[in-house]
Amino acid sequence: MNRRRPLSSRRFDQAGLTIWEIMLVLAIVAVMAAMAVPALEGPLATQRLRSGAETIRAAWVKARVEAMKSGEVLTFRYSPETSDFMLETFAPMSGGTNFAGLEMDATAGTSTAQPDATLPDGITFVESETMSDARSQYWTMQGETAEVAEAAPIFFYPDGTTSTASLWLGNERGHLIRLDIRGITGVVKVSDVLSEEER
């Protein structure tokens, strides 16, 4: 003869089994997440590097447009081995003549157009190369600012031309990306993400 278990007992067993199943599923999910996170770090770091390059490209386009609209010379400066950069406007003053035909004083004043701008987390400036010409030498002699030191500035002129320059960004995984700006047209090209060996 079959003896039926009380209803309350059956409910208790079913509830216990369900809790055990949930704990097992959660443990499996946690293990899978722990295995997936390292696999995702590489693509995320690469995406941050591309985002950093896009940040600089947008800043350069903005500086070129602002220089043409305002009739002033703007510079892009950065701190090497950091993620800090800034755009500066060289304010026109009286006396002297610059290469854009603006009246200038013997010393140039500056006003900060974009203070304390930074790249995404983990992305830093590696190095840059700026072709020197008569205009850039002239503006460099007119006055220096110490807020962002060391790196040669990239100039943006009211006629739409810029310095011809190359800039490298890097991430903590040793990947690099290069930006090139062409002086005559102001066109910016961004490379693919490269390793140290591919560079």
C-alpha positions as a Markdown table, in Angstrom:
| # | Residue | x | y | z |
|---|---|---|---|---|
| 1 | Met | 0.0 | 0.0 | 0.0 |
| 2 | Asn | 1.4 | 3.4 | -1.0 |
| 3 | Arg | 1.5 | 6.0 | 1.7 |
| 4 | Arg | 1.3 | 9.5 | 0.4 |
| 5 | Arg | 3.5 | 12.1 | 1.8 |
| 6 | Pro | 1.9 | 15.1 | 3.4 |
| 7 | Leu | 1.5 | 18.1 | 1.0 |
| 8 | Ser | 3.6 | 20.4 | 3.1 |
| 9 | Ser | 6.5 | 18.0 | 2.9 |
| 10 | Arg | 6.4 | 17.8 | -0.9 |
| 11 | Arg | 6.3 | 21.5 | -1.2 |
| 12 | Phe | 9.4 | 21.8 | 1.1 |
| 13 | Asp | 11.3 | 19.3 | -1.1 |
| 14 | Gln | 10.4 | 21.1 | -4.3 |
| 15 | Ala | 11.4 | 24.5 | -2.9 |
| 16 | Gly | 14.7 | 23.1 | -1.7 |
| 17 | Leu | 15.5 | 21.6 | -5.1 |
| 18 | Thr | 14.6 | 24.9 | -6.8 |
| 19 | Ile | 17.0 | 26.9 | -4.5 |
| 20 | Trp | 19.8 | 24.4 | -5.2 |
| 21 | Glu | 19.2 | 24.7 | -8.9 |
| 22 | Ile | 19.4 | 28.5 | -8.8 |
| 23 | Met | 22.6 | 28.4 | -6.8 |
| 24 | Leu | 24.1 | 25.9 | -9.3 |
| 25 | Val | 23.1 | 28.2 | -12.2 |
| 26 | Leu | 24.6 | 31.2 | -10.5 |
| 27 | Ala | 27.8 | 29.4 | -9.8 |
| 28 | Ile | 28.1 | 28.4 | -13.5 |
| 29 | Val | 27.3 | 32.0 | -14.6 |
| 30 | Ala | 30.0 | 33.4 | -12.3 |
| 31 | Val | 32.6 | 30.9 | -13.6 |
| 32 | Met | 31.7 | 31.8 | -17.2 |
| 33 | Ala | 31.9 | 35.5 | -16.5 |
| 34 | Ala | 35.3 | 35.1 | -14.9 |
| 35 | Met | 36.5 | 33.4 | -18.0 |
| 36 | Ala | 35.0 | 35.9 | -20.4 |
| 37 | Val | 36.3 | 39.1 | -18.7 |
| 38 | Pro | 40.0 | 38.6 | -19.8 |
| 39 | Ala | 38.9 | 37.7 | -23.3 |
| 40 | Leu | 36.9 | 41.0 | -23.5 |
| 41 | Glu | 39.7 | 43.2 | -22.1 |
| 42 | Gly | 41.6 | 43.2 | -25.4 |
| 43 | Pro | 38.7 | 44.4 | -27.6 |
| 44 | Leu | 37.7 | 47.0 | -25.0 |
| 45 | Ala | 41.2 | 48.4 | -24.8 |
| 46 | Thr | 41.4 | 48.5 | -28.6 |
| 47 | Gln | 38.0 | 50.3 | -28.7 |
| 48 | Arg | 39.2 | 52.9 | -26.1 |
| 49 | Leu | 42.3 | 53.5 | -28.3 |
| 50 | Arg | 40.1 | 54.1 | -31.4 |
| 51 | Ser | 37.9 | 56.4 | -29.2 |
| 52 | Gly | 41.0 | 58.4 | -28.2 |
| 53 | Ala | 42.0 | 58.8 | -31.8 |
| 54 | Glu | 38.5 | 60.0 | -32.6 |
| 55 | Thr | 38.7 | 62.5 | -29.7 |
| 56 | Ile | 41.9 | 64.0 | -31.1 |
| 57 | Arg | 40.5 | 64.0 | -34.7 |
| 58 | Ala | 37.4 | 65.9 | -33.5 |
| 59 | Ala | 39.5 | 68.4 | -31.5 |
| 60 | Trp | 41.7 | 69.1 | -34.6 |
| 61 | Val | 38.6 | 69.6 | -36.8 |
| 62 | Lys | 37.1 | 71.9 | -34.2 |
| 63 | Ala | 40.3 | 73.9 | -33.9 |
| 64 | Arg | 40.6 | 74.3 | -37.7 |
| 65 | Val | 37.0 | 75.5 | -38.0 |
| 66 | Glu | 37.4 | 77.9 | -35.0 |
| 67 | Ala | 40.6 | 79.4 | -36.4 |
| 68 | Met | 38.8 | 80.1 | -39.7 |
| 69 | Lys | 35.7 | 81.5 | -38.0 |
| 70 | Ser | 37.6 | 83.7 | -35.5 |
| 71 | Gly | 40.5 | 84.8 | -37.7 |
| 72 | Glu | 42.9 | 83.7 | -34.9 |
| 73 | Val | 45.7 | 81.2 | -34.7 |
| 74 | Leu | 45.0 | 78.2 | -32.5 |
| 75 | Thr | 47.4 | 75.6 | -31.1 |
| 76 | Phe | 47.0 | 72.0 | -30.0 |
| 77 | Arg | 49.3 | 71.0 | -27.1 |
| 78 | Tyr | 49.7 | 67.8 | -25.1 |
| 79 | Ser | 51.7 | 66.4 | -22.2 |
| 80 | Pro | 53.8 | 63.4 | -23.2 |
| 81 | Glu | 53.1 | 60.1 | -21.5 |
| 82 | Thr | 49.8 | 61.5 | -20.1 |
| 83 | Ser | 46.3 | 61.8 | -21.5 |
| 84 | Asp | 46.1 | 65.6 | -21.1 |
| 85 | Phe | 45.8 | 68.0 | -24.0 |
| 86 | Met | 44.5 | 71.5 | -24.6 |
| 87 | Leu | 43.6 | 73.9 | -27.4 |
| 88 | Glu | 44.9 | 77.4 | -27.1 |
| 89 | Thr | 43.9 | 80.6 | -28.9 |
| 90 | Phe | 46.6 | 83.1 | -29.7 |
| 91 | Ala | 44.7 | 86.4 | -29.2 |
| 92 | Pro | 45.4 | 89.2 | -31.7 |
| 93 | Met | 46.9 | 92.4 | -30.3 |
| 94 | Ser | 48.2 | 95.6 | -31.7 |
| 95 | Gly | 51.5 | 96.2 | -33.4 |
| 96 | Gly | 53.5 | 94.0 | -35.8 |
| 97 | Thr | 52.1 | 91.8 | -38.5 |
| 98 | Asn | 51.7 | 88.0 | -38.4 |
| 99 | Phe | 51.5 | 85.6 | -41.4 |
| 100 | Ala | 47.8 | 85.8 | -41.5 |
| 101 | Gly | 47.9 | 89.6 | -41.9 |
| 102 | Leu | 46.6 | 90.3 | -38.4 |
| 103 | Glu | 48.0 | 93.1 | -36.3 |
| 104 | Met | 50.0 | 91.7 | -33.4 |
| 105 | Asp | 52.0 | 92.9 | -30.4 |
| 106 | Ala | 55.6 | 91.8 | -29.9 |
| 107 | Thr | 54.3 | 89.3 | -27.3 |
| 108 | Ala | 51.3 | 87.1 | -27.8 |
| 109 | Gly | 48.6 | 86.5 | -25.3 |
| 110 | Thr | 46.7 | 83.3 | -25.0 |
| 111 | Ser | 43.3 | 82.2 | -23.9 |
| 112 | Thr | 42.4 | 78.6 | -23.3 |
| 113 | Ala | 39.7 | 77.3 | -25.6 |
| 114 | Gln | 39.5 | 73.8 | -24.2 |
| 115 | Pro | 41.2 | 73.4 | -20.8 |
| 116 | Asp | 42.0 | 70.1 | -19.1 |
| 117 | Ala | 40.8 | 67.9 | -21.9 |
| 118 | Thr | 41.7 | 64.2 | -21.6 |
| 119 | Leu | 41.8 | 61.0 | -23.6 |
| 120 | Pro | 39.8 | 57.9 | -22.5 |
| 121 | Asp | 41.1 | 55.9 | -19.5 |
| 122 | Gly | 44.3 | 53.9 | -20.2 |
| 123 | Ile | 45.1 | 55.9 | -23.4 |
| 124 | Thr | 48.2 | 58.2 | -23.5 |
| 125 | Phe | 50.2 | 60.3 | -25.9 |
| 126 | Val | 53.3 | 58.4 | -27.0 |
| 127 | Glu | 55.0 | 60.9 | -29.3 |
| 128 | Ser | 54.5 | 63.3 | -32.2 |
| 129 | Glu | 56.4 | 64.8 | -35.1 |
| 130 | Thr | 55.6 | 68.3 | -36.4 |
| 131 | Met | 57.1 | 69.7 | -39.5 |
| 132 | Ser | 58.6 | 73.1 | -38.7 |
| 133 | Asp | 58.0 | 75.9 | -41.1 |
| 134 | Ala | 58.4 | 79.7 | -41.0 |
| 135 | Arg | 54.9 | 80.3 | -39.6 |
| 136 | Ser | 55.3 | 77.8 | -36.8 |
| 137 | Gln | 58.7 | 79.1 | -35.9 |
| 138 | Tyr | 57.3 | 82.7 | -35.8 |
| 139 | Trp | 54.4 | 81.7 | -33.5 |
| 140 | Thr | 56.6 | 79.6 | -31.3 |
| 141 | Met | 58.8 | 82.7 | -30.7 |
| 142 | Gln | 55.8 | 84.9 | -30.0 |
| 143 | Gly | 55.1 | 83.3 | -26.6 |
| 144 | Glu | 55.0 | 80.0 | -24.8 |
| 145 | Thr | 52.6 | 78.7 | -22.2 |
| 146 | Ala | 53.6 | 76.2 | -19.6 |
| 147 | Glu | 50.3 | 74.6 | -18.8 |
| 148 | Val | 51.0 | 71.7 | -21.1 |
| 149 | Ala | 54.8 | 71.4 | -21.6 |
| 150 | Glu | 57.3 | 69.8 | -23.8 |
| 151 | Ala | 55.5 | 68.6 | -27.0 |
| 152 | Ala | 55.8 | 70.9 | -30.1 |
| 153 | Pro | 52.4 | 72.5 | -30.7 |
| 154 | Ile | 50.3 | 71.9 | -33.8 |
| 155 | Phe | 49.1 | 75.2 | -35.3 |
| 156 | Phe | 45.7 | 75.9 | -36.9 |
| 157 | Tyr | 45.7 | 79.1 | -39.1 |
| 158 | Pro | 42.8 | 81.4 | -40.2 |
| 159 | Asp | 43.3 | 80.5 | -43.8 |
| 160 | Gly | 42.4 | 76.8 | -43.1 |
| 161 | Thr | 45.9 | 75.5 | -43.2 |
| 162 | Thr | 47.6 | 73.7 | -40.3 |
| 163 | Ser | 50.9 | 72.3 | -39.2 |
| 164 | Thr | 51.8 | 69.0 | -41.0 |
| 165 | Ala | 52.1 | 66.6 | -38.1 |
| 166 | Ser | 51.9 | 63.0 | -36.9 |
| 167 | Leu | 50.8 | 61.9 | -33.5 |
| 168 | Trp | 50.9 | 58.4 | -31.8 |
| 169 | Leu | 48.5 | 57.3 | -29.1 |
| 170 | Gly | 49.1 | 54.1 | -27.1 |
| 171 | Asn | 47.3 | 51.9 | -24.5 |
| 172 | Glu | 48.4 | 49.7 | -21.6 |
| 173 | Arg | 48.5 | 46.6 | -23.8 |
| 174 | Gly | 51.2 | 48.1 | -26.1 |
| 175 | His | 48.9 | 48.8 | -29.0 |
| 176 | Leu | 49.3 | 52.1 | -30.9 |
| 177 | Ile | 47.3 | 54.2 | -33.3 |
| 178 | Arg | 48.6 | 57.1 | -35.5 |
| 179 | Leu | 47.0 | 60.3 | -36.6 |
| 180 | Asp | 48.3 | 62.4 | -39.5 |
| 181 | Ile | 47.2 | 65.9 | -40.3 |
| 182 | Arg | 48.0 | 67.4 | -43.7 |
| 183 | Gly | 49.0 | 71.1 | -43.5 |
| 184 | Ile | 47.6 | 72.3 | -46.8 |
| 185 | Thr | 44.1 | 70.8 | -46.4 |
| 186 | Gly | 43.8 | 70.0 | -42.7 |
| 187 | Val | 42.7 | 66.5 | -43.6 |
| 188 | Val | 43.2 | 64.0 | -40.7 |
| 189 | Lys | 43.9 | 60.3 | -41.3 |
| 190 | Val | 43.7 | 57.7 | -38.6 |
| 191 | Ser | 45.6 | 54.4 | -38.9 |
| 192 | Asp | 44.5 | 50.9 | -37.9 |
| 193 | Val | 45.4 | 49.8 | -34.4 |
| 194 | Leu | 49.0 | 48.5 | -34.5 |
| 195 | Ser | 51.4 | 46.5 | -32.3 |
| 196 | Glu | 54.9 | 47.7 | -31.4 |
| 197 | Glu | 56.3 | 45.3 | -34.0 |
| 198 | Glu | 53.9 | 46.5 | -36.7 |
| 199 | Arg | 54.9 | 50.1 | -36.1 |
